[in-house]
Amino acid sequence: MAQGQRRMIERVEPRFEPDRKDEPGADTDADGGGLRLTREDRPAPVPIEARGRASASPKTVRQKSGKGFFGGDARTSGSRGGSSGGGRGRRPRRRRSFLFRLVYWSFVLAMWGLLGVGGIVAWYAAHLPPIQNLEVPQRPPNVQIVSADGAVLANRGDMGGAAVSIKDLPSYVPQAFVAIEDRRFYSHFGIDPIGLARAAFVAITTHRATQGGSTLTQQLAKNVFLTQERSLQRKVQEAILAIWLEHKFTKDQILEMYINRVYFGAGAYGIEAAAQRYFHEPAKSLSIAEAATLAGLMKAPSSLAPNKNPKGAQARAHEVLDAMVDTKVITPQQEQQALATPVKVSKFASESSGNYPADWIMGLLDDFTGPLDTDVIVDTTIDSKLQSLGEQSLRQALDKSGAKLHVSQGALVAMDPDGAVRAMVGGRSYADSQFNRVIMAHRQPGSTFKPFVYLAALEAGATPDTVRDDAPVSLAGWNPADFSKEYRGPVSLTTALALSLNTVAVRLCAEVGAKTVVDVAHRLGISSNLEPNPSIALGTSEVTPLEITSAYATFANGGHLVIPYVVKRIRTVKGKVLFQRGPPMGQTVISDDKVGMMNSMMSETLTVGTARKWALSGWQAAGKSGTSQNFRDAWFIGFTSHMVTSVWVGNDDGSSTKRITGGAMPAQIWNTFMKTAHKGLAPRPLPGAPWVHQEAPVDPAVDAQQPQIDGAPDDQPVAMDPSYDGGPPPDRPGIGDWLHRVLGN
C-alpha cells in the first residue's frame, strides 16, 4: 500500500524525444505512446517588446511569431491546425527601398540640424542685450559749417555729413540702393532666404563667396549694433537684430537709417556726406548718374571711389543703372541719358582750404554750445568766394616762384575791420598739411611790427612830420643798419616808416621805451609774449598772422579794439538757435587823431614806399611790409576801409629764403587778392582825421627827449640782425633804382 501510494504521488514527466520510428527496434509507444515534439513544433521566441504583454494577449504573441504555435506557418495558416479559413495571418515583411531610406535619414538629419541651429541661435542671442531694452543708438551729431554766402565749407563729426530724410531726396536716390543691394527689400522680413540660397549656391559652385546674402536690414544691423568682424556669431546676431528692426520700424524708416549711416569711403558716412565729398553738392541735388555712382560704392567703398578709380566707379554705376531699369526705378531712356552724361567728381572737400577755418571753429565750438546731442549748423563769416580766391592767389605764387626762391609755405587771412574773418588760408595745401599757420605759427613779424613803435611815438607827442636822424646806431655792441648800408640823415617819421628805415625805428623805441611799445602792441590785440628789448622795434618777438592782422584792423576801423571772430550763429537743423553773436565792435584803444596820423603814414607805403608797385587803383590803402632776420619770413599787411589782409611766406623749418622781402611776393599776393575782393565796391577813405603836413618838421617836445643812442638803454643783450624792406625816397633815384633792383620791387 505504501508502495502503491508512493507510486501514485510520484509524478511521471513525459519525454520529448525525436521520433525514432524509423530506427530499427524503436519503441513507438514507450512511456507516452507516440507523443513526440519536433523542432518545428516548438514555439518561436517571443520578441522582447512583446514579452511584457504576453500574459495579457497570448494570441498576439503567437501571431507575431514566425511559425504557427503548432508548427504551421503563421503567414499561411488560418487556424491552429494550419488549414485555411477562419483565422487572419501576418502580412509578409517588405524590404524598404533606397529612396525611402534616403528620405527618412535626410529628415532625421534635418531635424537634428534644426535642433543644432536652434541651439546656436539661442546661445548667441543670449549674448545680446535684452530685446525689450534694445534701442537704435543715436547717430553721432554732425556739425555743418556754412559760409556767409550759404556754401558748405566742411562737415565735422564722426559721420562727416548731416542726416537727410528720404522725403527730401529724389525717389531714385534711395531706390538705387534697393535695386542693386536688396531687390526684395519690401517683401522680406529682414532676412532673404532666396538671396541666402543664391549666395550659397554660387559659393558652392564657384568656390568663392562672390555674392552676399545680407539684406539692407542686416547691413544696417551690422553698422548700428555690431562690429565688422567676420564670424558665425556676428552673422547670427546680425540676423536676429534684422528681424527685430523689421518688427520695430517701417521699411522707409529702415532705408532712411541705412543711407544715413552707411560708409561711402574717404571718411564719408551717409548720403549727404558722400554727395558733398564727391560732388560738392547736397544729396537732394544728386542726378541719376550720381546716385548710381554712390549706390555702387556699397560693393567696395575704397577701391571704387570715383576720385581714385573713375573707370571702376563708372563700370559699377552702369551695373546699378541696369538694376534700376530692371526694377523699373528709371526708364531705359533715362539710363541712356545718364550714361551719356558722366559724373564730374569735384575736388575733395577734405582738400579744400575751407577746412582751415573749420578746424578753428571746432576748437571753439564747445565754449559756445557745450556737448552736442543733435546735428547743428554753424553760420560763419567766411566768404566762400574769397576763401577760394585766397587759396588760389597763394598757391599760384608759390607754384610759380616758390622753388626758385626757396619758399615752401604761406598763409593768408582777410577780415572785415570789425574782426569778422572773411578768408583764412592756413597753408599751401590742406591735403598736405593741416597745420593752420594763421593761428598756430609764431613767426617774427619783422618791420610789420614798426607801426606799434610809431604809434607809441605819436602818443608820446610826435607827429608824422617829426624828424629823426637816419644814421648809424650802436646799442651795446648791436649795430642795426638799413639794408642799403647808406643813410639819409634827417627824415620825417612818414618817410622813415614808408621806407622802413631801421635806425629811426630803433631810435623811437629807445625814446619811448621798449616796454611802452610792448604795451601798445598788447593794447591793440597782440596776445603773444613780447620781449621788451631794443630789438622789439624791428619785430624780433614772434606773433601769429591772426593776431597781428586783428591789431592792424584797429587802424582800419577808426581805433576800436578787434577780437577776431568767425562764428555768427549756431542753430540746430530744426532751427533752434544755440548761439548768436552780438555787436562785435570793441572799446576805443586809439584816439581819432592818432588813427588819422597812422593811416596817413602807412598809406605812403603803397604810394612811394616799399609796396608802391602793388597799390590798389581807386582805393585809399595803407599797410606795411616786413622781413625777418636772415630772410626767414616775408610779410605784407595792408588794409582799406573795407578789408584787412595779411600774407606771410616762408618755410616751416625756419630756413632762409633767397632774399624774399615783404614788398615782393607777399605784397603781390596781397594785391591779387584785394583787387578782386574790392570789385564792385564803392571806394571809401580810410578812417581818422586826415593829417595835414606841417612846414615845421621837428616837434620840440619829442626832440628834446631824444637820447644820445651810443649805448644800450638797458642791460638786455640784443643779438638780432636788422630787418629791412624797401628803398630810399623818390628824390634819390640812383639809390632807389639800385635798391628796387636788389629787392625785386
PyMOL commands that set and color helices and strands:
alter all, ss='L'
color gray80, all
select helices_A, chain A and resi 2-9+39-41+48-51+58-64+98-125+131-133+166-168+172-181+193-206+216-225+232-248+251-261+271-279+283-285+288-296+310-326+332-340+349-351+355-369+384-405+437-440+446-459+493-498+502-512+514-523+534-538+545-556+592-606+612-614+629-631+665-677+700-703+733-743
alter helices_A, ss='H'
color red, helices_A
select strands_A, chain A and resi 143-146+152-156+376-380+409-415+421-425+467-470+489-492+567-572+577-580+622-627+633-639+644-650
alter strands_A, ss='S'
color yellow, strands_A
deselect
rebuild
show_as cartoon
